[in-house]
Amino acid sequence: MSIESETNGDGLCVITLNEPERRNPLNHETRLSLRSALGEAATNEAVRAVVLTGAGGHFSAGGDIRDQCKRSLGEHRERFAVISDMVSRLARFPKPLVAAVEGWAAGGGFALAMACPMVVASREARFVASFTKIALMPDMGLLSTLPSRIGPARARRLLLDNRVVEATEAFDLGIADLLATPGSAVPLAGEMALKEADGAPLPRQFILDWFARDLAEALEYEATLQPTMLNSSDAAEGRAAFAQKRRPKFRGC
């Protein structure tokens, strides 16, 4: 299974991206499964808080290149409707939700972590946008969630230059809220999530709603433009170059 979900006796639900041999890529089926797991956790009275993490020492390597092929605009938009719903659920989740990042959070994996209200990162975690390397714009709400954490100027640079951000810098910038020793991101994230669960839920929900107020605009913007970019010649070249481990030759079309 690409997603596993387990709830312990304290009411902590750990949702795990579970394709470790490929560093937990995010394809359409995975996003559907994650959306379903979030819905179940949100409505299960036994769940007090949620941790989202990845198996095998990495959070997520991002979008699944094998799933990024040319499709009709209608098909693409249906897929982006799922993305929009999933990201909105994360950003406005009705219970405490913490991303526990070990290893790589790249591309869509980076965006997935940034959609979570809190991020605990291992001191060996690494974050990178990497969308433009394959001729795509950032999606999964990253145009909104990253600037809200680190400011627009810094976010713009990271989205354009695809620089890898190590854990210590990620903490300094605000990408990560807390740092953990390697291998202990999930326990620390669980501790923080359960602590937050002791607070009043209504003020927490209204605070999250306020900070996510620009997210819908970003999701609509990417859903309008990214389907065309996915079908572009440059995106096809980017995928080919990635598979062949060479530098792409983009032509702007």
C-alpha positions in Angstrom: 0.0 0.0 0.0 1.2 3.5 -0.8 -0.4 4.9 2.5 -0.5 3.3 5.9 -2.5 4.7 8.9 -2.2 3.6 12.5 -3.7 5.1 15.7 -2.3 4.4 19.1 -3.9 4.3 22.5 -3.2 8.1 23.1 -5.3 9.0 20.0 -2.3 9.8 17.8 -2.8 8.7 14.2 0.4 8.3 12.2 -0.2 8.5 8.4 2.8 7.1 6.5 3.7 7.5 2.8 4.8 3.9 2.2 6.8 3.3 -0.9 10.3 3.5 0.6 12.1 1.9 -2.3 11.2 4.9 -4.4 11.4 7.5 -1.6 7.6 7.8 -1.3 6.6 9.5 -4.6 3.3 11.3 -4.9 1.2 10.0 -7.7 -2.5 10.4 -8.3 -3.4 7.2 -6.4 -1.3 8.1 -3.5 -3.0 11.5 -3.3 -6.4 9.9 -3.4 -5.4 7.5 -0.6 -3.9 10.3 1.5 -7.1 12.4 1.1 -9.1 9.4 2.2 -6.9 8.8 5.2 -7.2 12.4 6.2 -10.9 12.2 6.0 -11.1 9.2 8.2 -8.8 10.7 10.8 -10.8 13.9 10.8 -14.1 12.1 11.6 -12.8 9.4 13.9 -13.5 10.4 17.5 -10.7 8.2 18.7 -8.2 10.3 16.8 -7.0 13.4 18.7 -4.0 14.4 16.6 -2.2 13.3 13.4 1.4 13.0 12.2 2.2 12.7 8.5 5.5 11.1 7.6 7.3 8.9 5.1 8.7 5.4 5.3 12.3 4.3 4.9 14.1 7.4 6.1 12.7 9.9 3.6 9.6 12.0 3.7 8.8 12.2 -0.1 10.8 12.6 -3.3 7.8 14.5 -4.7 5.7 14.0 -7.9 6.0 10.6 -9.6 7.7 11.2 -12.9 6.1 8.0 -14.3 2.7 9.6 -13.6 3.5 12.9 -15.3 2.5 12.3 -18.9 0.5 14.1 -21.5 -3.2 14.1 -20.8 -6.3 16.0 -21.8 -6.9 19.2 -20.0 -10.0 17.7 -18.5 -8.1 14.8 -17.0 -5.4 17.1 -15.6 -8.0 19.3 -14.0 -9.7 16.4 -12.4 -6.4 15.4 -10.9 -5.8 19.0 -9.7 -9.2 19.0 -8.0 -8.0 16.1 -5.9 -4.7 18.0 -5.1 -6.7 21.1 -4.2 -8.9 19.2 -1.8 -6.0 17.3 -0.3 -3.9 20.4 0.3 -6.9 22.3 1.7 -7.6 19.5 4.2 -4.0 19.6 5.4 -3.8 23.3 5.8 -7.2 23.5 7.6 -7.2 20.1 9.3 -9.6 20.2 12.3 -7.2 18.4 14.6 -3.5 19.1 15.3 -1.4 17.9 12.3 2.3 17.8 12.2 4.6 16.7 9.3 7.6 14.6 10.5 10.3 14.9 7.9 13.3 12.5 7.8 15.6 12.6 4.8 14.4 14.3 1.6 11.3 16.4 1.1 11.6 17.4 -2.6 9.3 19.0 -5.1 5.8 17.8 -4.2 7.2 16.3 -1.0 8.4 19.8 0.0 5.0 21.2 -0.8 3.2 18.5 1.2 5.3 19.3 4.3 4.6 23.0 3.9 0.9 22.4 3.7 1.0 21.1 7.2 0.5 23.6 10.1 3.6 22.3 11.9 6.8 20.7 10.6 9.3 18.7 12.7 12.4 17.9 10.8 15.3 15.5 11.5 18.7 17.2 11.6 19.5 15.2 8.5 16.4 16.4 6.6 16.8 18.2 3.3 14.3 20.4 1.4 14.3 21.4 -2.2 11.6 22.8 -4.6 13.0 21.4 -7.9 9.8 22.0 -10.0 11.5 24.2 -12.5 14.2 21.5 -13.1 11.5 19.7 -15.1 9.9 22.8 -16.6 7.0 22.9 -14.2 5.7 25.6 -11.8 5.4 24.9 -8.1 2.1 23.3 -7.2 0.3 21.7 -4.3 -0.1 25.2 -2.8 3.6 25.9 -2.5 3.2 29.3 -4.0 1.2 30.2 -0.9 2.5 28.0 1.9 6.2 28.7 1.4 6.0 32.5 1.4 3.7 32.4 4.4 6.5 30.6 6.3 9.6 32.4 5.1 8.5 35.5 3.3 8.0 36.2 -0.4 11.6 37.2 -1.3 13.2 34.1 0.2 10.5 31.9 -1.1 10.9 33.3 -4.7 14.6 32.5 -4.6 14.2 29.0 -3.4 11.5 28.3 -6.0 13.6 29.6 -8.8 17.1 28.4 -7.9 16.2 25.0 -6.6 18.8 25.2 -3.9 18.9 22.4 -1.4 18.1 23.6 2.2 19.7 21.6 5.0 17.8 21.1 8.2 19.6 23.7 10.3 19.0 26.4 7.7 15.4 25.2 7.3 14.9 25.8 11.0 16.5 29.2 10.8 14.3 30.2 7.8 11.1 28.9 9.3 10.6 25.9 7.0 10.8 23.6 10.0 9.4 24.5 13.4 11.5 22.1 15.4 14.6 19.9 14.8 14.9 16.3 16.0 17.7 13.9 16.2 17.8 11.6 13.2 15.2 8.9 13.5 13.1 10.7 16.1 11.1 13.1 14.1 7.9 11.0 14.4 8.0 10.7 18.2 8.7 14.4 18.6 6.0 15.3 16.1 3.5 13.1 18.0 4.4 14.7 21.3 3.8 18.2 19.9 0.6 17.2 18.2 -0.9 15.6 21.3 0.2 18.6 23.4 -1.7 20.9 21.0 -4.7 18.6 21.1 -5.2 19.7 24.8 -6.0 23.2 23.6 -9.4 24.6 22.6 -10.3 23.5 19.1 -12.4 26.4 17.9 -9.8 29.2 18.2 -7.2 26.9 16.7 -9.5 26.3 13.6 -10.1 30.0 13.1 -6.4 30.7 13.3 -5.6 28.1 10.7 -8.3 29.4 8.4 -6.9 32.9 8.6 -3.3 31.8 7.8 -4.7 29.7 4.9 -6.8 32.5 3.5 -4.6 32.9 0.3 -4.2 29.2 -0.3 -7.3 28.8 -2.5 -6.1 31.5 -4.9 -2.7 29.7 -5.3 -4.4 26.3 -5.9 -6.7 27.8 -8.5 -3.8 29.5 -10.2 -1.7 26.3 -10.5 -4.8 24.3 -11.6 -5.3 26.7 -14.4 -1.6 26.8 -15.7 0.1 23.5 -14.6 -2.0 21.2 -16.9 -0.7 23.2 -20.0 2.8 23.0 -18.6 2.6 19.3 -18.0 1.7 18.9 -21.7 4.5 21.1 -22.9 7.6 20.0 -24.9 9.8 21.4 -22.2 8.1 19.2 -19.6 8.6 16.2 -21.8 12.3 17.1 -22.2 12.6 17.6 -18.4 11.2 14.1 -17.7 13.5 12.6 -20.3 16.5 14.4 -19.0 15.7 13.3 -15.4 15.3 9.6 -16.5 18.6 9.8 -18.5 20.4 11.7 -15.8 21.5 14.6 -18.1 21.0 18.3 -18.3 17.7 19.3 -20.0 17.6 21.5 -23.1 14.6 23.7 -22.7 13.2 25.7 -25.6 10.4 27.6 -23.9 7.5 25.7 -25.5 
